[in-house]
Amino acid sequence: MPEFDLATLRFGAPQYLWLLLLPAVLVALWVWQVARRAQAVRLLTRRRHTPVREHYGPFGGLLFWLCLILATASTIVAVSQPRLLISMVRTAGVDLVVLQDGSASMHVEDVPGNRWQRSMAFSRRLAEALSWREDRMALAVFARIAAPQVRLTTDPNTVFFFLDHLREPPFRLEDDSTWDTNIERGIYWGLRLVERDEEMNGVSANAKAFVLISDGQAWSGEVATSLDLANARGIPVFVVGVGTTAGGIIPEPVPPGGAVRAAAPVSSVLDRASLMDVATAGGGRYLEIGRETDREIATTIIDAARRRAGSRGVEEGFTELYWWALAAAAAFLGLGLLLVRDHGELWLQAAGLDLTAIALSRLAG
């Protein structure tokens, strides 16, 4: 929350403050008129005798003039552009590195579209949940090998462009390397993306987290080695499972000749147990698409990562107060309108409204 200190009050146009002398003089004259009226009422009540006791208000029509004076003073303050210096603790953002499984099993159609398309839809929801002021996101796709797609960036358009155009995994079914889920390689390249960013931009105060999206099918590699490296860097690994335990058939690759080879179909199911082991060893959590909404999963990951974020220090800035002064001027004019007794005062009220409008147009310009 911002902290306010009236000692930090400043004016953007202090050259207009001397005009406050006019309302000050008018207030003194108003007090003098109130005193004169009170004296006149006392003399009148002594000399005039009536069957019914007469009552005289202490101010008569003078309250209208007081409201007009106060509205004028508020308008002058607004034109002087008052502002307060505020101090706010600025929290660091989060760096999410999405490690997307692009192996052959991601073509299985046991979820809407297939596992790959469902993963892309979730990644888009994850990107939409970021604030993008300090938050950053990166993307790498892996099978037996890894292929970084987007470096850590604060530009959401870059991320959304890749997510919208990655309709199919970058690895072809015809390649033998596609028929493997090397989670170790994916985590390793996630670390490389972080290290590369530090080489280019220096160490960031943002809290970092890996988001591993996979079905866990037929995974290989020394995952523990990569997890140890991630743990040493303080980067938790959140695992998002995609697919079903009922599974489905992996499409057969089409060879260059066009004829599909006769082979036994290969089925794939969600390996929930293995993915939970990876999440536990990685210091994160296991979440599953379909068990919760995409928004809930994205919020859980971002909130957990943000709690690990540090502080970027105290940020100072100014907050404008002239709108409050204009609101006070309008309130005084409205109150004065209720106290108007003759047409001359109405004309003065209209002049006061014009003065406020002029001050507003000056500030807006």
C-alpha positions in Angstrom: 0.0 0.0 0.0 1.3 3.5 -0.7 2.4 5.7 2.2 1.4 9.4 2.2 3.2 12.2 4.0 1.7 15.7 4.0 5.2 17.0 4.4 5.8 16.0 0.8 3.0 18.1 -0.6 4.2 19.9 -3.8 2.6 22.1 -6.4 3.1 21.8 -10.2 2.1 25.4 -10.8 2.9 27.3 -7.6 2.9 30.7 -9.4 -0.9 30.7 -8.9 -0.9 30.3 -5.2 -0.6 34.0 -4.5 -4.2 34.3 -5.8 -5.3 32.8 -2.5 -4.7 36.2 -1.0 -8.0 37.3 -2.6 -10.2 34.6 -0.8 -8.3 35.3 2.4 -9.2 39.0 2.2 -12.8 38.1 1.3 -13.1 35.7 4.3 -12.0 38.6 6.6 -14.6 40.9 5.0 -17.2 38.1 5.4 -16.4 37.8 9.1 -16.7 41.6 9.4 -20.1 41.5 7.7 -21.3 38.7 10.0 -20.2 40.8 13.0 -22.0 43.9 11.7 -25.2 41.9 11.0 -25.1 40.5 14.6 -24.8 44.0 16.0 -27.7 45.3 13.8 -29.9 42.4 14.9 -29.3 43.2 18.6 -30.1 46.9 18.0 -33.3 46.0 16.1 -34.6 43.6 18.7 -34.1 46.2 21.4 -35.9 49.0 19.6 -38.7 47.0 17.9 -41.5 45.5 19.9 -43.9 43.0 18.2 -46.7 40.8 19.6 -44.7 37.7 18.3 -41.1 37.4 19.0 -39.1 37.6 15.8 -36.2 35.2 15.0 -33.2 36.2 12.9 -30.6 33.7 11.6 -27.0 34.3 12.6 -25.9 34.6 8.9 -28.9 35.5 6.8 -27.9 35.4 3.1 -24.2 35.5 3.9 -23.7 31.8 3.8 -24.0 31.9 0.1 -21.1 34.3 -0.1 -19.0 32.1 2.1 -19.6 29.1 -0.1 -18.7 31.2 -3.2 -15.4 32.3 -1.5 -14.5 28.7 -0.5 -15.3 27.4 -4.0 -13.0 30.1 -5.5 -10.2 29.2 -3.1 -10.6 25.5 -4.0 -10.4 26.3 -7.7 -7.2 28.3 -7.2 -5.7 25.4 -5.3 -6.7 23.0 -8.2 -5.1 25.3 -10.8 -1.9 25.2 -8.7 -1.8 21.4 -9.3 -1.2 20.0 -5.8 0.5 16.6 -5.6 1.8 14.3 -2.9 4.9 12.2 -3.0 4.1 8.5 -2.4 6.4 5.7 -1.5 5.4 2.1 -2.5 7.3 -1.1 -1.9 7.8 -2.6 -5.4 7.6 -6.4 -5.5 9.6 -8.3 -8.0 7.7 -10.2 -10.7 7.9 -13.9 -11.8 9.8 -15.6 -14.6 7.9 -18.6 -15.9 9.8 -21.0 -18.2 7.3 -23.3 -19.9 8.8 -26.7 -20.8 6.4 -28.2 -23.3 6.5 -31.9 -24.2 6.5 -32.3 -27.9 7.0 -36.1 -28.2 4.9 -38.4 -30.4 2.4 -39.2 -27.5 1.3 -35.6 -27.6 -0.6 -36.4 -30.8 -3.0 -38.6 -28.9 -6.6 -37.4 -29.1 -7.9 -38.4 -25.6 -8.5 -34.7 -24.8 -10.2 -32.0 -26.9 -8.2 -31.6 -30.1 -5.2 -33.6 -28.9 -2.7 -33.3 -26.1 -0.6 -30.8 -27.9 -3.4 -28.5 -28.8 -4.8 -28.8 -25.3 -1.4 -27.9 -23.9 -1.2 -24.8 -26.1 -4.6 -23.7 -24.9 -3.5 -24.0 -21.3 -0.2 -22.2 -22.0 -2.2 -19.3 -23.5 -4.3 -19.1 -20.3 -1.1 -19.1 -18.2 0.2 -16.2 -20.3 -3.0 -14.3 -19.9 -2.9 -14.7 -16.1 0.5 -12.9 -15.9 0.6 -9.1 -15.2 3.4 -8.5 -17.8 4.5 -5.4 -16.0 7.5 -7.2 -14.3 6.5 -10.8 -15.2 8.2 -12.6 -18.0 7.7 -15.9 -19.8 9.8 -18.3 -21.9 9.0 -21.4 -23.9 11.0 -24.5 -24.8 9.7 -27.7 -26.5 11.4 -31.1 -26.0 11.2 -34.7 -27.0 14.5 -36.6 -27.2 16.1 -33.2 -27.9 14.9 -29.7 -26.9 14.2 -26.7 -29.0 13.9 -23.3 -27.3 11.1 -21.3 -28.9 10.9 -18.0 -26.9 13.5 -16.4 -24.6 12.4 -14.7 -21.4 10.4 -11.7 -22.4 8.0 -9.1 -21.0 6.4 -8.8 -24.5 3.1 -10.8 -24.4 2.6 -10.4 -28.1 5.7 -12.5 -28.8 4.5 -15.3 -26.6 0.9 -15.2 -28.0 2.3 -15.2 -31.5 4.2 -18.4 -31.0 1.4 -20.1 -29.0 -1.1 -19.3 -31.8 1.2 -20.6 -34.6 2.5 -23.7 -32.9 -0.5 -25.8 -34.0 1.7 -28.9 -34.3 4.8 -29.9 -32.4 8.1 -28.9 -34.1 9.2 -32.5 -34.1 7.8 -34.8 -36.8 6.4 -38.2 -36.2 8.7 -39.6 -38.9 11.8 -38.7 -36.8 13.0 -41.3 -34.4 13.9 -38.6 -31.9 10.2 -37.7 -31.6 9.4 -41.1 -30.0 11.0 -40.2 -26.7 10.2 -37.9 -23.7 13.5 -36.7 -22.4 12.4 -34.6 -19.4 16.0 -34.2 -18.3 16.8 -32.4 -21.6 13.7 -30.1 -21.2 14.7 -29.0 -17.7 18.3 -28.6 -18.8 17.3 -26.2 -21.6 15.0 -24.4 -19.2 18.2 -23.7 -17.1 20.0 -22.6 -20.2 17.3 -20.1 -21.0 17.7 -18.6 -17.5 21.4 -18.5 -17.7 21.3 -16.9 -21.2 19.0 -14.2 -19.9 21.4 -13.5 -17.0 24.3 -13.2 -19.4 22.4 -10.7 -21.5 20.5 -8.7 -18.9 22.1 -9.5 -15.6 20.7 -11.3 -12.6 16.9 -10.6 -12.3 15.1 -10.2 -8.9 12.2 -12.0 -10.3 11.2 -15.4 -8.8 11.8 -18.2 -11.3 9.7 -21.3 -11.8 9.6 -24.1 -14.4 6.2 -25.2 -15.7 6.6 -28.7 -17.2 3.6 -29.8 -19.3 3.7 -33.4 -20.3 1.9 -36.8 -20.3 5.0 -38.5 -18.8 4.8 -41.3 -21.3 8.0 -43.2 -21.9 10.2 -40.5 -20.4 13.9 -41.0 -20.2 17.1 -39.3 -19.2 18.7 -38.6 -15.9 15.9 -36.4 -14.6 17.4 -36.3 -11.1 20.5 -34.6 -12.4 18.6 -31.8 -13.9 16.3 -31.5 -10.9 19.3 -31.2 -8.6 20.6 -28.3 -10.8 17.2 -26.6 -10.7 17.0 -27.1 -6.9 20.5 -25.6 -6.5 19.3 -22.5 -8.4 16.1 -22.3 -6.2 13.8 -22.9 -9.2 10.8 -25.1 -8.4 9.4 -27.4 -11.1 5.6 -27.3 -11.4 4.3 -30.3 -13.4 1.1 -30.0 -15.3 -0.3 -33.4 -16.6 -2.2 -33.5 -19.9 -4.0 -36.6 -21.1 -6.2 -39.3 -19.5 -5.5 -42.6 -17.8 -7.6 -44.3 -20.5 -5.2 -43.0 -23.1 -5.4 -43.4 -26.8 -3.5 -44.5 -29.9 -0.5 -42.6 -31.2 -1.0 -41.8 -34.9 1.3 -43.8 -37.3 3.9 -41.7 -39.1 3.5 -41.5 -42.8 6.7 -42.4 -44.7 7.9 -40.4 -47.7 6.2 -42.9 -50.1 2.9 -42.1 -48.6 2.0 -45.7 -47.6 1.5 -46.4 -43.9 3.5 -49.3 -42.6 1.6 -52.2 -41.1 2.6 -52.2 -37.4 0.9 -52.8 -34.1 -0.7 -49.6 -32.8 1.1 -47.8 -30.0 -1.1 -46.6 -27.2 -0.3 -43.9 -24.7 -1.7 -43.1 -21.2 -1.1 -40.3 -18.7 1.7 -41.4 -16.4 0.4 -39.6 -13.4 2.6 -41.3 -10.8 5.9 -40.5 -12.6 4.9 -36.9 -13.1 4.0 -36.6 -9.4 7.5 -37.9 -8.5 9.1 -35.2 -10.7 7.0 -32.5 -9.1 7.9 -33.7 -5.6 11.6 -33.9 -6.4 11.5 -30.6 -8.1 10.1 -28.8 -5.1 6.9 -27.8 -6.9 3.4 -29.2 -7.3 1.6 -31.6 -9.6 -1.5 -30.3 -11.3 -3.6 -31.9 -14.0 -5.5 -30.3 -16.9 -9.2 -31.4 -16.5 -9.1 -31.8 -12.8 -9.2 -28.1 -12.3 -9.9 -25.2 -14.7 -7.0 -23.7 -16.6 -7.4 -20.4 -14.8 -7.2 -22.2 -11.4 -4.1 -24.0 -12.4 -2.5 -20.9 -13.8 -3.4 -18.9 -10.7 -2.0 -21.6 -8.4 1.4 -21.6 -10.2 1.7 -17.9 -10.4 0.7 -17.2 -6.8 3.2 -19.9 -5.5 6.0 -18.4 -7.6 5.1 -14.8 -6.6 5.4 -15.7 -2.9 9.0 -16.5 -3.6 9.6 -13.1 -5.2 11.8 -10.6 -3.5 11.5 -6.8 -3.4 12.8 -4.3 -6.0 13.0 -1.6 -3.3 10.9 1.4 -2.6 9.4 3.2 -5.6 8.5 6.9 -5.3 6.1 8.8 -7.4 3.5 11.6 -7.3 -0.2 11.4 -7.0 -2.3 14.3 -8.3 -4.7 16.0 -5.9 -6.2 18.7 -8.1 -9.3 16.5 -8.7 -10.1 16.6 -5.0 -9.8 20.4 -5.0 -12.2 20.6 -8.0 -14.6 18.3 -6.3 -14.5 20.5 -3.2 -15.2 23.6 -5.4 -18.2 21.8 -7.0 -19.5 20.8 -3.5 -19.3 24.4 -2.2 -21.0 25.7 -5.3 -23.8 23.1 -4.9 -24.2 24.0 -1.3 -24.3 27.7 -2.1 -27.0 27.0 -4.8 -29.2 25.7 -2.0 -28.8 28.9 -0.1 -29.5 31.4 -3.0 -32.1 34.0 -2.2 -32.2 36.4 -5.1 -31.4 36.6 -8.9 -28.1 38.5 -8.3 -26.7 35.6 -6.3 -27.8 33.2 -9.1 -25.7 35.2 -11.6 -22.7 35.0 -9.2 -23.3 31.2 -8.9 -23.2 30.9 -12.7 -19.9 32.9 -12.8 -18.4 30.5 -10.2 -19.4 27.5 -12.3 -17.7 29.1 -15.3 -14.6 29.7 -13.3 -14.5 26.0 -12.3 -15.0 24.9 -15.9 -12.1 27.2 -17.1 -9.9 25.7 -14.4 -10.8 22.2 -15.4 -10.1 22.8 -19.1 -6.8 24.3 -18.2 -5.8 21.3 -16.2 -7.0 18.9 -18.9 -5.0 20.8 -21.6 
